[in-house]
Amino acid sequence: MGNLFGKKKESRVTEQDKAVLQLKQQRDQLKIYQKKIGVQLEKDRATAKLALQNGNKQKAMLMLRKKKFQESLLEKTEKQLENIETMVHDLEFAQIEVQVIQGLKNGTAALKKMHQILSIENVEKIMEESQEAIEYQQEIDAILAGGLTSEDEDDVLRELDQIIKESRPEAALGDNAAAVPELPDVPTDNIVDDNKPREKVTRKEREPVAAT
C-alpha cells in the first residue's frame, strides 16, 4: 500500500543522532533517580532522628546505614551523569566535524571541476584569442581613424562616386533614360515686346566715344 503513495522518504536521522538521543534519555533518567534518592535521604535522616528521640538507637543506626549506602549510589550516579554529558558533547562535536569535513570535501571537488575548466592551457588559449580580438579591433579603429594609404583613399572616393551615380534618377531609369526628350535651354537674353515702340538710336549714340 505504501507504494501507492509514492516512494518512502529516507530518514535523515543518523546513527550518531540515535546514540545522542539515547544518551540524553539516560541522562534524564539518572537525574530523576537523583531527585528520588535525595528525597529518600531526607526521609531516612528524619526517621533516624525520630528513632533516637524514641530511644530506639538500633533503628536509628539502621536508617543511617541505609542513608550512607544511598549517598554512595548518589555519587556513582553523579559520575555516570558526567560521563554521559561528556559523551553527548563528544558526539555532537563529532557530528559538526563530519559536516565540516563533508563541506570541505564538496568544496574541494567543486574547485577541481573549476580547475579542469580553467586549466592553464585553456586560460592561455583564451588570453591569446582575446589578444587577437583586441589587435583586430585596433586595426579596424586605425582604418576608421584615417589610417588608409592615398591609394586606398582614391579607391574609396571612386566607390563613393559610383554609389552616387547609381543613386541618381537617370540611373534608376536605366535603358528608358534615352526615351526622355531633351528640353530646350531657357533663354538668358532680354525678351523684347513687339507691341512696345522701340526707342530710336541716334548716330551719336552709335558712334564710339573717342578716347581723350
Buried (B, 14 or more C-beta within 10 A) or exposed (E): EEEEEEEEEEEEEEEEBEEBEEBEEBBEEBEEBBEEBEEBBEEBBEBBEEBBEEEBEEBBEBBBEBBEEBBEBBEEBEEBBEEBEEBBEEBEEEBEEEEEEEEEEEEEEEEEEEEEEEEEEEEEEEEEEEEEEEEEEEEEEEEEEEEBEEEEEEEEEEEEEEEEEEEEEEEEEEEEEEEEEEEEEEEEEEEEEEEEEEEEEEEEEEEEEEEE
